[in-house]
Amino acid sequence: MKLYKRLAVIVGLLCLSLCSLEGQAQSDDVPKFELGAQFTSITKPSYGGTEPGFGGRFTFNLNRSVALEAVGNFFPHHCNYCSGGGAFGDNSGNITQGLVGVKVGKRFEKWGIFGKARAGVVSFSEGNSQFYLSSPNGFAVVQSRATHFSTDLGAVIEFYPSKRIVTRFEAGDTLIHYGRRQSNSLTFDPTTGAPGLIPFTTRSEIRHNFQFAAGVGWRF
């Protein structure tokens, strides 16, 4: 079974747990909604190490043990022609990330520990790079946005200084699913020096990226 199918099974099992856990926990003392702001970082070799960013989070607490969450992050650093081990420039530009999923775990009086499973997209503002011949002896590189399916699996630790405030730390593996895509490479005629293009197909692959987040939220 391919990795993305395994991840789909995990997310499905977590979603099924909503039914079983909802009847087992009382949520009278847990506010239903949370709005949060967070700092986040993602470790990517093509960005020279760790790339910092920021984002926001919305949480709907079904009960003390299960919550639905939506998260959006933006990484402002602009990377030029970054490949990360794949096709030329497929990680270029800056990163925008959007994920939705579930959080399942145990909540105590002043803290809680959870597992998370999310699915969504990661978008690179210049992630699609193609060579074009601009003249008999010239060429150009045109970059456009590329968006890929992504999953996020990891753990969350929360602390509750008061009923209305939550601080949290999370860490996990952000898997970016790069699909099979057409690209090209540049070549030069050894006699005339004129540029030419060689088309090729980049295979699909999944790349692992460690991601950390720390933030504060308001519960209501």
C-alpha positions as CSV (number, residue, x, y, z in Angstrom):
1,M,0.0,0.0,0.0
2,K,1.4,3.4,-1.0
3,L,2.2,5.9,1.7
4,Y,-0.5,8.4,0.8
5,K,-3.1,5.5,1.0
6,R,-1.8,4.7,4.5
7,L,-2.2,8.3,5.5
8,A,-5.8,8.4,4.1
9,V,-6.5,5.3,6.3
10,I,-5.1,7.0,9.4
11,V,-7.2,10.1,8.8
12,G,-10.3,8.0,8.2
13,L,-9.8,6.1,11.5
14,L,-9.3,9.4,13.4
15,C,-12.5,10.7,11.9
16,L,-14.4,7.5,12.8
17,S,-13.2,8.0,16.4
18,L,-15.4,11.1,16.6
19,C,-18.5,9.0,17.0
20,S,-17.1,6.8,19.7
21,L,-15.4,9.5,21.7
22,E,-18.2,12.1,21.6
23,G,-20.4,10.1,23.8
24,Q,-17.7,9.3,26.3
25,A,-16.7,12.8,27.3
26,Q,-18.6,15.8,28.6
27,S,-17.6,19.1,27.1
28,D,-19.6,21.5,29.4
29,D,-16.4,23.0,30.8
30,V,-14.6,23.3,27.5
31,P,-15.3,26.3,25.2
32,K,-16.4,25.2,21.8
33,F,-14.4,27.6,19.7
34,E,-10.7,28.7,19.6
35,L,-9.0,31.3,17.5
36,G,-5.2,31.3,17.6
37,A,-2.1,32.9,16.1
38,Q,1.2,31.0,15.8
39,F,4.8,31.1,14.8
40,T,5.9,28.1,12.7
41,S,9.0,26.8,11.1
42,I,9.6,24.1,8.4
43,T,12.9,22.4,7.8
44,K,13.6,22.1,4.1
45,P,17.1,21.5,2.6
46,S,16.3,23.7,-0.4
47,Y,15.8,26.7,2.0
48,G,19.2,26.2,3.6
49,G,17.8,24.7,6.8
50,T,14.8,26.0,8.7
51,E,12.3,28.4,7.2
52,P,10.3,30.6,9.6
53,G,6.7,31.6,9.1
54,F,3.5,32.7,10.8
55,G,-0.1,31.7,10.6
56,G,-3.5,31.3,12.2
57,R,-5.7,28.5,13.5
58,F,-9.4,27.9,14.1
59,T,-10.5,25.0,16.3
60,F,-14.0,23.6,17.0
61,N,-14.0,21.4,20.1
62,L,-16.5,18.6,19.7
63,N,-15.8,17.4,23.3
64,R,-12.9,17.2,25.7
65,S,-11.0,14.6,23.6
66,V,-11.8,15.5,19.9
67,A,-11.5,18.7,17.9
68,L,-11.7,19.8,14.3
69,E,-9.0,22.3,13.2
70,A,-8.2,24.5,10.2
71,V,-4.7,26.0,9.9
72,G,-3.2,28.5,7.5
73,N,0.5,29.4,7.4
74,F,2.7,31.8,5.3
75,F,6.5,31.6,4.9
76,P,7.7,35.0,3.6
77,H,11.2,34.0,2.6
78,H,11.7,34.0,-1.2
79,C,13.9,31.2,-2.5
80,N,15.2,31.5,-6.0
81,Y,15.4,28.3,-8.2
82,C,15.3,25.9,-5.2
83,S,14.8,22.3,-6.1
84,G,15.0,20.4,-2.8
85,G,16.2,17.3,-4.7
86,G,13.5,17.2,-7.3
87,A,12.9,19.1,-10.5
88,F,14.6,22.4,-11.2
89,G,13.0,25.2,-9.2
90,D,10.1,23.1,-7.9
91,N,10.4,24.7,-4.3
92,S,11.0,28.2,-5.5
93,G,9.3,31.4,-4.3
94,N,7.6,31.6,-0.9
95,I,5.3,29.0,0.7
96,T,1.6,29.2,1.6
97,Q,0.1,26.3,3.5
98,G,-3.5,25.3,4.3
99,L,-4.6,22.3,6.3
100,V,-7.7,20.9,7.9
101,G,-8.0,17.8,10.1
102,V,-8.6,16.4,13.6
103,K,-7.0,16.5,17.0
104,V,-7.6,13.6,19.3
105,G,-6.2,13.1,22.8
106,K,-6.5,13.6,26.5
107,R,-7.3,16.9,28.3
108,F,-6.4,17.5,32.0
109,E,-7.2,20.5,34.2
110,K,-4.2,22.6,33.2
111,W,-2.8,20.9,30.2
112,G,-3.5,18.4,27.4
113,I,-1.7,16.1,25.0
114,F,-3.1,15.2,21.5
115,G,-2.3,13.5,18.2
116,K,-3.1,15.4,15.0
117,A,-3.8,14.3,11.4
118,R,-4.5,17.0,8.8
119,A,-4.7,17.2,5.0
120,G,-4.5,20.1,2.6
121,V,-2.1,21.8,0.2
122,V,1.3,23.5,0.2
123,S,1.8,26.1,-2.5
124,F,5.0,27.5,-3.9
125,S,4.6,30.9,-5.5
126,E,7.2,30.1,-8.2
127,G,7.3,26.3,-7.9
128,N,6.8,25.6,-11.6
129,S,9.9,26.5,-13.7
130,Q,10.1,26.0,-17.4
131,F,12.8,27.0,-20.0
132,Y,11.7,28.7,-23.2
133,L,13.6,29.7,-26.3
134,S,13.3,33.5,-26.6
135,S,15.4,33.8,-29.8
136,P,17.7,31.7,-31.9
137,N,20.5,32.3,-29.4
138,G,18.6,33.2,-26.3
139,F,16.4,31.6,-23.7
140,A,14.3,32.5,-20.7
141,V,13.0,30.9,-17.5
142,V,9.3,31.4,-16.7
143,Q,8.1,30.6,-13.2
144,S,4.6,30.1,-12.0
145,R,2.7,28.8,-8.9
146,A,2.7,25.1,-8.1
147,T,0.3,23.6,-5.5
148,H,0.7,20.1,-4.1
149,F,-1.3,17.9,-1.8
150,S,0.1,17.7,1.7
151,T,-0.5,15.8,4.9
152,D,0.6,16.6,8.5
153,L,1.0,14.0,11.2
154,G,2.3,14.8,14.7
155,A,1.7,15.7,18.3
156,V,0.3,18.7,20.2
157,I,0.8,19.8,23.8
158,E,-1.5,22.5,25.2
159,F,-1.4,24.5,28.5
160,Y,-4.4,26.4,29.9
161,P,-3.4,29.4,32.0
162,S,-7.1,30.3,32.2
163,K,-10.4,29.0,30.8
164,R,-10.2,31.5,27.9
165,I,-6.5,31.2,27.0
166,V,-4.6,28.3,25.6
167,T,-0.9,28.1,24.7
168,R,0.2,25.2,22.5
169,F,3.3,23.6,21.0
170,E,3.1,21.1,18.1
171,A,5.6,19.1,16.1
172,G,5.1,16.8,13.2
173,D,6.0,15.5,9.8
174,T,4.7,17.6,6.9
175,L,4.6,15.3,3.8
176,I,4.4,17.1,0.5
177,H,3.1,15.0,-2.4
178,Y,4.7,16.1,-5.7
179,G,2.8,14.7,-8.6
180,R,4.2,13.4,-11.9
181,R,4.8,16.4,-14.0
182,Q,6.4,17.6,-17.3
183,S,9.5,19.7,-17.3
184,N,12.5,20.5,-19.5
185,S,16.2,21.1,-19.3
186,L,18.5,23.4,-21.3
187,T,21.2,22.2,-23.7
188,F,23.5,23.9,-26.1
189,D,24.7,22.9,-29.5
190,P,28.4,22.1,-29.2
191,T,29.0,23.5,-32.7
192,T,26.9,26.7,-32.9
193,G,26.3,27.3,-29.2
194,A,22.6,27.7,-29.8
195,P,20.4,26.7,-26.9
196,G,17.9,23.9,-27.1
197,L,15.3,22.2,-24.9
198,I,15.1,18.5,-23.8
199,P,11.7,17.6,-22.4
200,F,11.5,15.0,-19.6
201,T,9.0,13.8,-17.0
202,T,9.6,14.1,-13.3
203,R,8.4,11.2,-11.3
204,S,5.9,11.6,-8.4
205,E,7.4,11.6,-5.0
206,I,6.7,12.3,-1.3
207,R,9.1,14.5,0.7
208,H,9.2,14.6,4.5
209,N,9.6,18.0,6.2
210,F,9.8,18.5,10.0
211,Q,7.5,21.3,11.1
212,F,7.2,23.0,14.5
213,A,4.6,25.5,15.7
214,A,4.1,27.5,18.9
215,G,1.2,29.9,19.5
216,V,-1.5,31.3,21.7
217,G,-5.3,31.1,21.3
218,W,-8.5,32.5,22.7
219,R,-11.4,30.2,23.6
220,F,-15.0,31.3,23.5
